[in-house]
Amino acid sequence: MTADQVLSLAPDAASAKAAQGLAAPRAWVAAGIDGALLWGECKGSGATPYQTRVELTTVAYKCSCPSRKFPCKHVLGVLLLHAAGGVAQAVAPEWASAWLAERDAKAQRAAETAAIPRAPADPAASEAAAAKRAKAREARVAAGIDECALWLRDVVRLGLAHAQTQPSRYWEERAARLVDAQCAGVARRVRALASTVASGAGWESRLLDSLGEIALLCTAYGRLDALPEALRADVRRHVGWTQTQDEIVARAFDVVDDRWLVVGTRSEEEERLTVRRTWLRGERTRRDALLLQFAPSGAPVPDPLVAGARLDARLVFVESAAPLRAVFAERGAFEAASAPPDAAPLDEALGAYARAVGGDPWLERFPFVLRDVTPLHTADGRWYVRDARDRALPLARTLREPFVLHACAGGHPVTVAGEWDGRALLPLGLWSGARYTALV
Amino acid sequence: MTATAHGPTPWSALLAAAVVGTQREHPASAPSGDVEIDALLAPPPDESPETDLLRRAAVLGLARRAGTIPLALTVRIDAALDDAAPRCTPEAANDLAQLSAAGADAALLPEWLSLAAQARVRAPEELLPALLAAGGARRELRPAVAAVAGVRGAWLGAQQPAWSYAAGGDDPRRAWNEGDRPARVLALTALRADDSGAARELLVAEWESIAPADRAPFVEVLGTGLSSADEPFLEAALDERRKEVREAAAALLARLPDSRLATRASELATAFVRVKRRVIGAASLEVELPPACTPAMRRDGIEEKPRSGVGERAWWLEQIVARVPPRHWLGMKLEPRDVLALAARNEHAQALLRGLAQATASYADDAWRCAWIDDVSLEPMWRLRALAAGGAPASPAYLAAAARALDANAPRAGEVALAIAGPWNVPFSSAVARYLRAQVVQAGGWEAWQVRGELLRLAGLRVAPGAPGLLEGWPENPAEERVRTALDRFFDTVRFRAAMRDHLKAEQ
């Protein structure tokens, strides 16, 4: 892991700053690395040094300090020291190896528990109950979708101008009803309409676009049985059915082994939840993959994936007509990447997007890794990336600091990785030569 | 599919209908020009206008997104030129990222900038926007920011008005010529820091055109880079009509030991205060209080009306002594500490010591400051006044005296140390650490803690981070939360600064 990547794990700026002070050998009474176990003893102002241990493969960690920040400055500090090559091979002390052994044992127990088929008291009755629950949910969803379709017709009957005059409650109440009907995916799209109507010039067009998407989803759900299997999975997922990691792995819809480069990550707050999106690109297969991680708002996302690094992994894709979302079945450790991934010219990227929405029309974001594009801004303050043939794509207004991208490129062509939503590109990182910079 | 001269596109026609609503307008059906899309647009029988509109919105919306054609954008841009200076190390870049982030503790950024300038490295590109913004908000950082922002920083500065200072757009001469009064004061201060003589000449040339009521702040600017070359102008300013202008000039002249004002004060002092040396026994001071506050005294800024509780003649004496360069009192084998001792024994001790304290501070006289530190019998408030932070950095001798006071745990030693601006040398850094190690967990109530806590905080920022043993031997697990937190922060800051130095080591 590079220092940048370590610092991307910091819960706040103060922790990062404190950690950098600990990135020197003199701050440590002892430190060593033993296989994937990194450990260190840091002298604080107290009597006993703090004991810090990190398991490097999954970046799991524990520290004896009383800090309520995770990871604490000591964990970050020992990782930084390691990144700078300041940690030598050494046999781990008992307190460190015991922690790792206990972790492994726990994982082992969990795996065993999972492997033992639960023997219900009465398999038939339990199965029947599950089937009954599933049927009840189907009915609730169907009713919720019907009601939503009716509401959509009302919206366009009264007109978008009328909709814009409604208070945000108008959208929130509808979203709440959809949540009650267990249609979380549709609810999220409806809730987003409240900000669409307030999004400034061009809101009508964006609103109609979104309404059309939701209506299409309602229609598709109504004729689910007539759809191809993969598209059916997409519709159910977009409506609100979720799958656990284990279910996805067990389904094994599409299993891909490759060396994956993390081209960009972005965290967003969503309904009391931090959602972290991480985009990977396969070196050999050139496949794109999206990993989603969740954490309660304010808490750090566990097991952070570090942008600009790469790792060997087996990914299992979620069933879809345009498979992008994936989960790890197996994974190796991160290593530093030294070159940008294969990047596409603009038209190739747009073509790939068109094919993807041809499969899954509700696809919200698609990864672009664009070759030789120059960021620039026009006199009206709008931002673009432009290729050598003067063809440009607009950048998303949600890009917090476009000048960072601009400063890195300096008016020269660079490789830009970002999310394309069909209208604008949200850059997540760039390579200037072989140097990667994450844009947050 | 945007509207063209040929009429509405299918999308814009649909949008127009959607905005007013199907209850008023049925969406007109416009062909898309694509056979497959048109097939999807054709309504099934018996479809309501609403359903029809939503279905067409879905089809056309998707087609629009899938069929995005890049814009043709021919606006010309000039790429940045290469920078010959190397980028700082990634570790140094990470340090800078913490220091220039919005909301970051701003105290260490100047240190990073100056270390980077010494190492002749530039800031990494991705941090330039935050760094340039920091310089935009803190004018005093601008020259240092512009230097480490380098060629790329200048390139960005040319594109963003708030950062134009990085592109040489912050020319103080222009602000001096064109700005309003506050801008001109700032511009003159900047010019003064750069070339004090040239700045004074600009002021002299414009003096008559500045309204009398506006002149005082411009006089105060001369406090930056003050030298005896400013004396003739300031002496002349003592005859200004406005009181605040005269006071500003007198205050500055009382910092110049060779000024005519200082000479006049010394002559007066000689008339009223004499050192009497007996053949046997100790010397003494013979003091006669000034009989009147003459116009000449008033011209030099001496106030006629005393503070309440002070006799007017003693008050005049105090002000005269405050204007006398303290070296005036030396000679006849008297050292500063002897003079202080004599003054303390005199019946007019209060006026003499107050005046001497003020003079020590005004003339930033190092030998006298040491004497004030060393003589712990003196009234602490006067000692602190004598030691009030002067413009000049503290000399090693002064730091050594302050270290002695700390080691002796002299009254107010902590406050003396607080008043000494950084960076501190190694011996003084160690002395402060020794002092705090012994004092930080002592009882003493809130007031004592305020000084210690503040000293601990500032010590983190000012100590030489390489001073040996700085982080050793601190009290273990202090019971009080505030002490623990402050100690923790001290450790963090010292370690961060040490790391920052490692990361920005100048190339040998």
Interface residues (C-beta under 8 A of the other chain):
Chain A: T2 A3 D4 L7 A13 A16 K17 A18 Q20 G21 L22 A23 A24 R26 A27 K43 G44 S45 G46 A47 K73 A84 L152 R153 D154 V156 R157 L158 G159 L160 A161 H162 E204 S205 L208 D209 L211 G212 E213 A215 L216 T219 L346 D347 L350 Y353 A354 V357 G358 P361 T374 L376 H377 T378 Y384 R386 D387 D390 R391 A392 L393 P394 E401 F403 V404 H406 A407 C408 G410 G411 H412 G422 R423 S432 T437
Chain B: W11 L14 L15 A18 V19 V20 G21 T22 Q23 R24 S48 P49 E50 T51 L53 L54 R55 R56 A57 A58 V59 L60 G61 L62 R64 R65 A66 G67 T68 P70 L71 A72 L73 T74 V75 I77 D78 A79 A80 P90 E91 N94 D95 A97 Q98 L99 A101 G103 A104 D105 E125 E126 L128 P129 A130 R152 W155 L156 Q159 Q160 L471 W474 P475 E476 N477 P478 R484 L487 D488 F490 F491 D492 T493 V494 R495 F496 R497 A498 A499 M500 D502
